[in-house]
Amino acid sequence: MRQYISQKNLDSKGLLTIIGKDYRYLRNVLRLVTGDMIHVRLASGQLQPMTVCQIDEKTKKITLQACDTLEGEEGENQPEETQSIESTEFTLFMAVPKSSKFDLIVRQATECGLARIIPVQTEFSQTGGEKMNFRGERFERIIKEARQQSGSPVSTRIEDCVTLNEACQIWERETENLPDSEKLALVLYERNDSTVPIPEACGKKENLKKIALFCGSEGGISPDEVKALCQSGFTAVHLKTNILRCETAALYGIAAIQVETSR
């Protein structure tokens, strides 16, 4: 279900005024006309059904009117599958690839409902990742467009680039008080050494609170880095398929984990 992501909440009359780039999106991309209904994700996180009550072509302004039904905050009155996605924080640790590939990875991860994307500087990743601005306007736009297209209720965010050791510390710190049944961390490894299939790694974990997937860049991931991740609680998994590009592997891994943990 498509949605419009708003940075504002309703005014006292239940109205929302849209101008600028968002006006062009609603008018030219979605081709809304007066009387059409659209779901709006408000700044509060609530999903609000709204009706187009006025379009001013001269001032390039659309006014939306709230319907009586309010579909609740994130996690409320959502389909069961959506609630499952929101209740589990899914983080992608992504070794920094080429810029164009990272854009695609961000878009696809957002569409899949991931909570966080953390760029990681690794032995084989693109250099200079620590200097890149991963919280700039370009990535905000990519995330917003992906959420609007997919209808994802999750506010995906990108964090600053970290080293592999820092990535390990993040996972250890955030999960140290969770039992094994409530956490899952996998690292995609192109070699078949001491790895297990994803279904086996996921096992029969229930009530997962945190999931992490580590994916290498174009050059893969070194054995020493895999060892360090495994010592921090990650399990090395091997995709028994053709050799995949890093952007394909990330999406493949995300989808496989979501399927296995939703059974």
Legacy VTK file of the C-alpha trace (Angstrom):
# vtk DataFile Version 3.0
C-alpha trace
ASCII
DATASET POLYDATA
POINTS 263 float
0.000 0.000 0.000
1.479 3.332 -1.057
1.661 6.072 1.525
2.740 9.678 1.732
5.361 10.455 4.393
4.632 13.784 6.076
7.029 15.772 8.232
4.043 17.461 9.893
0.980 16.492 11.909
-2.598 17.605 11.264
-3.633 21.128 12.187
-6.493 21.832 14.604
-9.032 21.379 11.790
-7.689 18.008 10.685
-6.079 19.478 7.565
-2.673 18.989 6.001
-1.283 21.359 3.363
1.212 20.023 0.817
3.507 22.258 -1.271
6.814 22.099 -3.157
8.319 18.764 -4.207
5.671 16.835 -2.285
2.965 18.636 -4.242
4.565 17.495 -7.488
4.828 13.930 -6.147
1.142 13.751 -5.216
-0.069 15.569 -8.311
2.252 14.329 -11.055
3.383 10.910 -9.811
0.334 9.658 -7.930
-1.936 11.823 -10.121
-4.287 12.636 -7.265
-7.474 14.544 -7.992
-10.048 16.086 -5.695
-11.931 13.377 -3.835
-9.137 10.790 -3.952
-8.096 9.063 -0.737
-4.496 8.537 0.340
-2.848 7.098 3.447
-0.533 9.576 5.153
2.173 8.623 7.645
2.181 11.615 9.996
5.226 12.912 11.851
3.902 11.177 14.975
4.103 7.807 13.204
0.333 7.467 12.880
-1.108 6.198 9.611
-3.979 8.518 8.716
-6.465 7.980 5.851
-7.037 11.356 4.198
-9.049 12.771 1.327
-7.920 15.359 -1.209
-10.303 18.232 -0.529
-8.638 20.979 -2.591
-6.023 21.367 -5.328
-4.793 24.856 -6.195
-2.947 24.701 -9.518
-1.890 28.362 -9.345
-0.167 28.224 -5.971
0.817 24.545 -6.368
-0.856 23.513 -3.151
-2.856 20.427 -2.145
-5.019 20.342 0.965
-5.814 16.992 2.555
-8.679 16.390 4.995
-8.460 13.669 7.639
-11.063 10.921 7.489
-12.791 9.852 10.689
-10.763 6.642 10.977
-7.277 6.867 12.444
-5.234 3.723 11.949
-3.013 4.217 14.945
0.628 4.728 15.722
3.360 2.521 14.386
2.443 -1.026 15.357
-1.217 -0.290 16.163
-4.036 -1.761 14.085
-1.546 -2.998 11.509
-1.628 -6.382 9.769
0.003 -9.178 11.769
2.953 -9.372 9.357
3.583 -5.636 9.715
3.479 -5.810 13.513
6.065 -8.607 13.378
8.421 -6.486 11.271
8.080 -3.503 13.605
8.470 -5.446 16.858
11.861 -6.824 15.758
14.673 -4.359 15.141
16.496 -5.528 12.010
19.920 -3.980 11.379
21.999 -4.321 8.223
25.740 -3.928 8.748
26.912 -3.184 5.209
30.564 -3.048 4.174
30.853 0.156 2.148
30.386 -0.613 -1.575
30.467 1.762 -4.537
28.131 4.732 -4.104
25.560 3.691 -6.706
25.307 0.221 -5.202
24.858 1.606 -1.703
21.973 3.762 -2.937
20.223 0.626 -4.218
20.930 -1.279 -1.002
19.439 1.546 1.077
16.335 1.631 -1.111
15.786 -2.132 -0.972
16.493 -2.424 2.758
13.984 0.358 3.416
11.346 -1.353 1.285
11.921 -4.528 3.332
11.270 -2.654 6.581
14.731 -2.635 8.159
15.224 -0.309 11.108
18.900 0.559 10.615
21.646 0.468 8.043
25.156 0.823 9.440
27.986 1.296 6.897
31.177 -0.533 7.887
34.751 0.084 6.738
36.308 -3.340 6.119
39.471 -4.709 4.556
37.955 -5.050 1.085
35.408 -2.219 1.143
35.610 1.108 -0.677
38.026 3.502 1.016
36.903 6.791 2.499
33.655 5.492 3.960
34.349 7.217 7.271
34.365 10.580 5.445
31.077 10.083 3.609
27.911 11.808 4.763
25.454 8.953 5.196
22.882 11.181 6.893
22.602 13.758 4.143
19.603 14.909 2.156
20.216 12.419 -0.664
19.804 9.374 1.568
16.836 10.946 3.355
15.179 11.325 -0.044
15.948 7.722 -1.028
14.477 6.419 2.231
11.385 8.595 1.963
10.715 7.538 -1.629
11.191 3.871 -0.740
8.837 4.087 2.245
6.199 5.880 0.198
6.390 3.328 -2.603
6.422 0.272 -0.323
4.157 1.492 2.464
6.727 0.525 5.099
5.731 1.720 8.593
9.341 1.487 9.804
11.369 4.700 10.012
14.565 3.364 8.461
17.698 5.303 9.372
21.347 5.263 8.315
24.023 5.663 10.960
27.599 6.888 10.649
30.254 4.620 9.190
32.065 2.439 11.742
35.006 0.049 11.756
34.451 -3.692 11.957
35.524 -3.722 15.609
33.027 -0.957 16.362
30.294 -2.917 14.574
31.063 -5.911 16.788
30.928 -3.713 19.879
27.569 -2.248 18.833
26.014 -5.698 18.541
27.559 -6.959 21.790
26.471 -3.881 23.727
22.898 -3.860 22.429
22.262 -7.575 22.958
24.255 -8.430 26.076
21.105 -8.661 28.205
19.034 -10.600 25.675
18.720 -14.400 25.807
19.857 -16.308 22.715
16.242 -16.958 21.729
15.615 -13.218 21.279
18.604 -12.300 19.113
19.979 -13.415 15.769
23.114 -12.230 13.959
24.314 -13.660 10.651
27.258 -12.823 8.406
27.130 -13.735 4.719
30.331 -15.546 3.752
31.206 -16.433 0.178
33.317 -19.390 1.292
31.793 -22.615 2.544
34.222 -22.943 5.456
32.504 -23.629 8.785
29.223 -22.107 7.634
25.637 -23.250 8.003
22.529 -22.708 5.850
20.321 -19.771 6.811
17.358 -21.995 7.852
19.609 -23.873 10.282
21.103 -20.659 11.666
17.655 -19.178 12.265
16.528 -22.367 14.001
13.328 -22.097 15.970
13.931 -18.732 17.567
10.773 -17.094 18.862
10.036 -13.574 20.052
13.111 -12.159 18.352
13.880 -8.647 19.542
16.994 -7.937 17.472
18.273 -9.251 14.151
21.518 -8.294 12.430
22.877 -9.180 9.009
26.457 -8.421 7.999
27.130 -8.264 4.265
30.492 -7.707 2.604
31.182 -5.317 -0.257
32.356 -6.125 -3.804
35.526 -7.799 -2.510
33.726 -9.946 0.023
34.904 -10.305 3.593
38.215 -11.615 4.908
38.536 -14.776 7.053
39.891 -12.726 9.971
36.865 -10.430 9.831
34.480 -13.385 9.782
36.305 -14.804 12.799
35.966 -11.504 14.679
32.247 -11.310 13.910
31.672 -14.896 15.032
33.455 -14.162 18.306
30.951 -11.326 18.820
27.914 -13.547 18.388
27.459 -13.715 14.619
26.950 -16.996 12.767
28.591 -17.423 9.355
26.144 -18.522 6.663
26.732 -19.461 3.045
24.243 -18.908 0.240
24.210 -22.084 -1.833
23.569 -20.341 -5.100
25.478 -18.557 -7.838
28.019 -15.868 -6.997
25.988 -12.757 -6.155
26.766 -9.066 -6.363
26.918 -7.427 -2.941
23.668 -5.524 -3.505
21.933 -8.761 -4.555
23.413 -10.705 -1.639
22.172 -8.120 0.868
18.606 -8.300 -0.444
18.762 -12.108 -0.696
19.959 -12.382 2.900
17.342 -9.970 4.234
14.529 -11.803 2.464
15.744 -15.243 3.546
15.961 -14.194 7.195
12.514 -12.592 7.137
11.002 -15.726 5.607
12.691 -18.101 8.056
11.919 -16.043 11.163
8.264 -15.574 10.214
7.464 -19.273 9.952
LINES 1 264
263 0 1 2 3 4 5 6 7 8 9 10 11 12 13 14 15 16 17 18 19 20 21 22 23 24 25 26 27 28 29 30 31 32 33 34 35 36 37 38 39 40 41 42 43 44 45 46 47 48 49 50 51 52 53 54 55 56 57 58 59 60 61 62 63 64 65 66 67 68 69 70 71 72 73 74 75 76 77 78 79 80 81 82 83 84 85 86 87 88 89 90 91 92 93 94 95 96 97 98 99 100 101 102 103 104 105 106 107 108 109 110 111 112 113 114 115 116 117 118 119 120 121 122 123 124 125 126 127 128 129 130 131 132 133 134 135 136 137 138 139 140 141 142 143 144 145 146 147 148 149 150 151 152 153 154 155 156 157 158 159 160 161 162 163 164 165 166 167 168 169 170 171 172 173 174 175 176 177 178 179 180 181 182 183 184 185 186 187 188 189 190 191 192 193 194 195 196 197 198 199 200 201 202 203 204 205 206 207 208 209 210 211 212 213 214 215 216 217 218 219 220 221 222 223 224 225 226 227 228 229 230 231 232 233 234 235 236 237 238 239 240 241 242 243 244 245 246 247 248 249 250 251 252 253 254 255 256 257 258 259 260 261 262
